[in-house]
Amino acid sequence: MQSLRRALKEEQMEIGLNLPVMAPGLDRDTFLKWCERIDAGFFSSLAAGERISFYNPDMTAALAAAAALTSRVKIVSGVFVPMLHHPVMLAKQLATIDVLSDGRFVAGLGVGGREQDYQSVDAPLGHRLTRLAKSVDTMRRVWRGEPVVEGALPVGPAPVQEGGPKLLAGSLMVESIRAASRWADGLCGFSFGPSPTEMELQFEAARRAWKDRGRPAPWLGTGFWYALGPNAREQLDDYLERYLNFMAPVARQNVKQICVATTAKALKDAVQQARDAGADDVLLVPTTSDPNDVHRVADVLS
């Protein structure tokens, strides 16, 4: 029976690929190639993440462009931090992405882990889990067509998906996973290693929290960084040194030491570990903007 469950999970687990929005060298031509190649057949979703104080494109614009440039894959935000945005405006932007993707959009939402991003837009840091839930409530009212201002027209456009896109929580800790069970349809988590223990802990916390609320079983997603090729270890380390600039040097070094997906075998093993943990999908995060990386990953995993 266990082997049957594993075989079914291998059939069902989705594999997505992030756009290289946090890697240097992303220009128009590179962006177009990544979208085209991700949409070509192997991957189930295309994703992008958000940061403010960093050299990355705006995620709203990037995902809207990706939605228009693709026709098959899910478009996933991994993740928006609603407290950095006005919830009504964010609802309008996410509904627009849902329209441009013809209902392929999945909205990952979270509180974020970088105080610099909050400071950059003068957003308060306190009570983030509570404020996140309130933002979700506001966005869902907008998506239901309820007017925000008495006597005014509703804020459009109406999303293609009735009631708005699926909402996933970018939650890593048990407390935030429990809080997300109030509003989220599941998780779009992350594992730094990746670590089987970490993934299993997050997934079990979600299963328990959703069950305690009497809700249907949650969607269980995870993700991790990877690098392939002859200079993979150096590539990953350089990427993390740049991306984790908000961390102290010793913390950055600790993260580098636990990141292991730098060979074809390690990448396959990590994906299998996500399957074994019960993941419904895994989002792979590239550490290069080279469009050939899309083919490298597909060749390894297919």
ROKE-808289 format. One line per field, with one value per residue (C-alpha): chain; x, z, y; residue in one letter. Coordinates in Angstrom, 1 decimal, decimal comma, always signed. Each point is the difference from the previous one (the first is absolute). Layout:
! ROKE-808289
cadena [A|...] .
X [X|...] .
Z [Z|...] .
Y [Y|...] .
residuo [A|...] .
//
This chain:
! ROKE-808289
cadena [A|A|A|A|A|A|A|A|A|A|A|A|A|A|A|A|A|A|A|A|A|A|A|A|A|A|A|A|A|A|A|A|A|A|A|A|A|A|A|A|A|A|A|A|A|A|A|A|A|A|A|A|A|A|A|A|A|A|A|A|A|A|A|A|A|A|A|A|A|A|A|A|A|A|A|A|A|A|A|A|A|A|A|A|A|A|A|A|A|A|A|A|A|A|A|A|A|A|A|A|A|A|A|A|A|A|A|A|A|A|A|A|A|A|A|A|A|A|A|A|A|A|A|A|A|A|A|A|A|A|A|A|A|A|A|A|A|A|A|A|A|A|A|A|A|A|A|A|A|A|A|A|A|A|A|A|A|A|A|A|A|A|A|A|A|A|A|A|A|A|A|A|A|A|A|A|A|A|A|A|A|A|A|A|A|A|A|A|A|A|A|A|A|A|A|A|A|A|A|A|A|A|A|A|A|A|A|A|A|A|A|A|A|A|A|A|A|A|A|A|A|A|A|A|A|A|A|A|A|A|A|A|A|A|A|A|A|A|A|A|A|A|A|A|A|A|A|A|A|A|A|A|A|A|A|A|A|A|A|A|A|A|A|A|A|A|A|A|A|A|A|A|A|A|A|A|A|A|A|A|A|A|A|A|A|A|A|A|A|A|A|A|A|A|A|A|A|A|A|A|A|A] .
X [+0,0|+2,8|+1,7|-3,4|-0,5|+3,5|-0,6|-3,2|+1,8|+2,7|-2,7|-1,8|+2,7|+0,5|+3,3|+0,3|+2,8|+0,6|+1,0|+3,5|-1,2|+2,6|+2,9|+2,1|-0,3|-3,7|-1,0|-2,9|+1,4|+0,9|-3,4|-1,7|+2,1|-0,6|-3,8|-0,1|+2,1|-1,8|-3,3|+1,2|-1,0|+1,9|-0,8|-3,4|+0,5|+2,0|+0,7|+1,7|+0,7|-0,2|+2,6|+0,2|+3,5|+1,7|+0,9|-3,0|-3,0|-3,4|-1,7|-3,5|+1,4|+2,1|-2,9|-2,4|+2,5|+0,6|-3,8|-0,3|+3,0|-1,1|-3,1|+0,4|+1,8|-1,3|+1,2|+1,1|+1,0|+2,5|-0,7|-1,8|+0,3|-3,4|+1,2|+2,3|-3,1|-3,4|-2,4|-2,5|+2,7|+1,6|-3,4|-0,3|+3,5|-0,5|-3,4|+1,7|+2,6|-2,8|-1,7|+3,2|+0,7|-3,6|-0,3|+3,4|+1,1|+0,9|+0,7|+2,7|-0,2|+2,2|+1,4|+3,5|+3,3|+1,8|-0,6|+1,8|-2,9|-2,5|+2,2|+0,4|-3,7|-0,6|-2,1|-0,3|+1,5|-2,4|-2,9|+0,9|-2,0|-3,2|+0,5|+0,6|-3,4|-1,7|+1,5|-1,3|-3,5|+0,1|+1,2|-2,6|-2,7|+1,3|+0,1|-3,7|-0,9|-0,8|+0,5|+2,8|-1,5|-3,8|-1,6|+3,0|+0,4|+1,8|+3,8|+0,6|+0,9|-1,9|+2,4|-0,6|+0,0|-3,2|+0,8|+3,5|+3,2|+1,1|+1,9|+3,0|+1,9|+3,8|+0,3|+3,0|-0,6|-2,7|-1,6|-0,4|-1,2|-2,7|-1,0|-0,2|-2,4|-2,7|+0,3|+2,3|-0,7|+3,4|+3,7|+2,7|+2,8|+3,8|+2,7|+3,6|+1,8|-2,3|-0,6|-2,4|-0,5|-0,9|-2,5|-1,6|-0,4|-1,6|-2,3|-1,1|-0,7|-2,2|-1,9|-0,7|-0,9|-2,4|-1,6|-0,5|-1,9|-2,1|+1,3|+0,9|+3,5|+2,4|+2,1|+3,6|+2,7|+3,7|+3,0|+3,8|+3,0|+2,1|+2,9|+1,2|+3,2|+3,7|+0,1|-3,3|+1,4|+1,6|-3,1|-2,3|+2,4|+0,3|-3,8|-0,6|+2,7|-1,9|-3,6|+0,5|+1,8|-2,4|+1,4|+3,2|+3,0|-0,1|-3,6|+0,6|+2,8|-2,3|-2,6|+2,6|+1,2|-3,5|-0,9|+0,8|-1,8|+3,2|+0,2|-2,5|-0,2|-0,5|-2,8|-1,8|+0,4|-1,4|-3,0|-0,6|+0,3|-2,8|-2,1|+0,7|-1,0|-3,4|+0,5|-2,6|+2,5|+3,5|+1,3|+3,6|+1,9|+2,8|+3,2|+0,9|-1,8|+1,3|-3,1|+1,7|-0,5|-3,6|+1,1|+2,6|-2,6|-2,5|+2,7|+1,0|-3,6|-1,7] .
Z [+0,0|+0,8|-3,4|-1,7|+1,9|-1,0|-3,7|+0,0|+1,5|-2,7|-2,6|+1,6|+1,4|-2,1|-0,7|-0,7|-0,8|+1,3|-2,4|+0,8|+1,4|+2,8|-2,2|-1,9|-3,7|-0,5|-3,0|-2,4|-2,3|+2,9|+1,6|-3,2|-0,4|+3,5|-0,3|-3,4|+1,1|+3,4|-1,9|-2,6|+1,7|+3,0|+2,8|+1,6|+1,2|-0,3|+3,1|+1,3|+3,3|+1,5|+1,6|+0,3|+1,0|-2,7|-3,7|-1,1|-2,2|+1,5|+0,4|-1,0|-3,3|-0,5|+0,7|-2,2|-2,9|+0,6|+0,0|-3,4|-1,4|+1,0|-0,6|+1,9|+3,4|+3,2|+0,9|+3,7|+2,3|+2,5|+1,9|+0,2|+3,3|+0,3|+2,8|-2,5|-2,1|+0,4|+0,0|-2,4|-2,5|+0,4|-0,5|-3,3|-1,1|+0,8|-1,7|-3,1|+0,0|+0,3|-3,1|-2,0|+0,8|-0,7|+3,5|+0,4|+2,9|+3,5|+2,6|+2,6|+2,9|+3,1|+2,5|-1,3|+1,9|-0,9|+2,2|-2,7|-2,4|+2,6|+0,8|-3,7|-0,4|+3,5|+1,0|+3,7|+1,2|+2,8|+0,0|-3,4|+0,1|+1,1|-2,7|-2,6|+0,8|-0,1|-3,4|-1,3|+1,3|-1,8|-3,3|+0,1|+0,4|-3,0|-2,0|+0,9|-1,5|+3,2|-0,3|+2,0|+0,2|+0,5|-3,2|-2,1|-2,6|+1,1|-0,5|-3,1|-1,9|+1,2|+0,2|-2,4|+3,0|+1,9|+3,4|-1,1|-0,5|+2,3|+2,9|+1,4|+3,1|-0,2|+3,6|+1,4|+3,8|+1,8|+1,5|-3,4|-1,6|+2,7|-0,6|-3,7|+0,4|+0,5|-3,5|-2,2|-2,3|+0,8|+0,1|-2,4|+2,4|-0,3|+1,2|+0,1|-0,4|-1,0|+3,2|+0,1|+3,7|-0,6|-2,8|+2,1|+3,0|-2,1|-1,8|+3,2|+1,7|-2,9|-0,1|+3,7|-0,1|-2,9|+1,6|+3,3|-1,9|-1,7|-3,4|-3,0|-0,2|-0,9|-3,2|+1,0|-1,9|+0,6|-1,8|+0,1|-1,7|-2,5|-2,4|-2,8|-2,1|+0,6|+2,2|+1,8|+3,6|-0,7|-1,9|+2,9|+2,6|-2,0|-0,4|+3,7|+1,0|-2,1|+0,8|+3,7|+0,4|+2,8|+2,2|+2,1|-1,7|+2,4|-0,8|-3,7|+0,4|+2,0|-2,8|-2,7|+2,0|+0,1|-3,7|-1,8|-3,4|-2,1|-2,1|-2,2|+2,6|+2,9|-1,9|-0,8|+3,6|+1,3|-2,2|+1,1|+3,7|-0,7|-1,5|+3,0|+2,4|-1,8|-2,1|-2,6|-1,7|+0,1|-1,3|-1,1|+0,4|-2,5|+0,9|-3,5|-2,7|-2,8|-1,9|-0,8|+3,6|-0,8|-2,3|+2,5|+2,8|-2,4|-1,3|+3,6|+1,3|-3,0] .
Y [+0,0|+2,4|-0,6|+0,6|+3,3|+1,1|-1,0|+2,1|+3,0|-0,3|+0,1|+3,0|+2,3|+3,1|+1,6|+3,7|+2,3|+3,5|+2,8|+1,2|+3,3|+0,1|-1,0|+2,6|+0,4|-0,1|+2,1|+0,0|-2,7|-2,2|+0,4|-1,0|-3,1|-1,2|+0,4|-1,7|-2,9|-0,6|+0,0|-2,4|-3,2|-1,5|+2,4|+0,5|+3,5|+3,2|+2,0|+3,2|+1,6|+3,5|+2,2|+3,8|+0,9|-2,1|+0,0|-2,0|+1,0|+0,8|-3,3|+1,3|+1,2|-3,2|-2,4|+2,0|-0,1|-3,7|-0,6|+1,6|-1,8|-3,5|-2,1|-3,2|+0,2|+1,3|+3,5|+0,0|+2,8|-1,2|+2,1|+3,4|+1,8|+1,7|+2,3|+1,7|+0,9|+1,5|-3,0|+1,5|+0,9|-3,4|-1,7|+1,9|-1,0|-3,6|-0,1|+1,5|-2,8|-2,5|+1,5|+0,2|-3,7|-1,0|-1,4|-1,6|+2,1|-1,3|+2,7|-0,8|+2,4|+0,4|+2,4|+0,0|-0,2|+3,2|+3,1|+2,1|-0,5|+1,2|+3,0|+0,9|+0,6|+1,3|-3,0|-0,9|-3,3|-0,9|-2,5|-1,3|-3,3|+1,9|+2,7|-2,7|-1,6|+3,3|+0,8|-3,4|+0,8|+3,4|-1,6|-2,7|+2,7|+1,8|-3,2|-0,7|+3,4|+1,8|+3,8|+1,4|+3,4|+0,5|+1,2|-0,9|-2,7|-3,2|-0,2|-2,1|-1,9|-3,1|-3,0|-2,8|-2,5|+0,5|+1,5|+0,7|-2,1|-2,8|+1,4|-1,8|+1,1|+0,5|-1,2|-1,8|-0,1|-1,9|+3,1|+1,7|-3,2|-0,3|+3,7|-0,6|-2,9|+2,7|+1,5|-2,1|-2,9|-1,5|+0,7|+1,3|-0,7|-0,1|-2,2|+1,4|-3,3|-1,3|-2,0|-3,0|+0,6|+3,7|-0,9|-2,7|+2,3|+2,7|-2,4|-1,7|+3,3|+1,0|-3,2|+0,2|+3,7|-0,4|-3,0|+1,8|+2,7|-2,6|+1,1|-2,2|-1,3|+2,8|+0,2|-0,7|+1,8|+0,5|+1,4|+0,3|+1,5|-2,0|+0,3|-2,2|-0,2|-0,1|+3,1|-0,7|+0,3|+3,3|+1,2|-0,8|+1,5|+3,2|+0,2|-0,5|+2,5|+2,6|-1,0|-0,4|+3,4|+0,9|-2,8|+0,1|-1,6|-3,0|-0,6|+0,1|-2,5|-2,3|+0,1|-0,8|-3,1|-1,5|+0,6|-3,2|+0,0|+0,6|-3,2|-1,9|-2,8|+2,4|+1,8|-3,3|-1,1|+3,3|-0,3|-3,6|+1,1|+2,6|-2,8|-2,3|+2,8|+0,2|+3,2|+0,8|+2,2|+1,2|+3,4|+0,0|+3,3|+0,6|+1,7|+1,2|+1,9|-2,2|-1,2|-3,3|-0,9|-0,8|-2,8|-1,2|-0,5|-1,6|-2,4|-1,0|-0,5|-1,4] .
residuo [M|Q|S|L|R|R|A|L|K|E|E|Q|M|E|I|G|L|N|L|P|V|M|A|P|G|L|D|R|D|T|F|L|K|W|C|E|R|I|D|A|G|F|F|S|S|L|A|A|G|E|R|I|S|F|Y|N|P|D|M|T|A|A|L|A|A|A|A|A|L|T|S|R|V|K|I|V|S|G|V|F|V|P|M|L|H|H|P|V|M|L|A|K|Q|L|A|T|I|D|V|L|S|D|G|R|F|V|A|G|L|G|V|G|G|R|E|Q|D|Y|Q|S|V|D|A|P|L|G|H|R|L|T|R|L|A|K|S|V|D|T|M|R|R|V|W|R|G|E|P|V|V|E|G|A|L|P|V|G|P|A|P|V|Q|E|G|G|P|K|L|L|A|G|S|L|M|V|E|S|I|R|A|A|S|R|W|A|D|G|L|C|G|F|S|F|G|P|S|P|T|E|M|E|L|Q|F|E|A|A|R|R|A|W|K|D|R|G|R|P|A|P|W|L|G|T|G|F|W|Y|A|L|G|P|N|A|R|E|Q|L|D|D|Y|L|E|R|Y|L|N|F|M|A|P|V|A|R|Q|N|V|K|Q|I|C|V|A|T|T|A|K|A|L|K|D|A|V|Q|Q|A|R|D|A|G|A|D|D|V|L|L|V|P|T|T|S|D|P|N|D|V|H|R|V|A|D|V|L|S] .
//
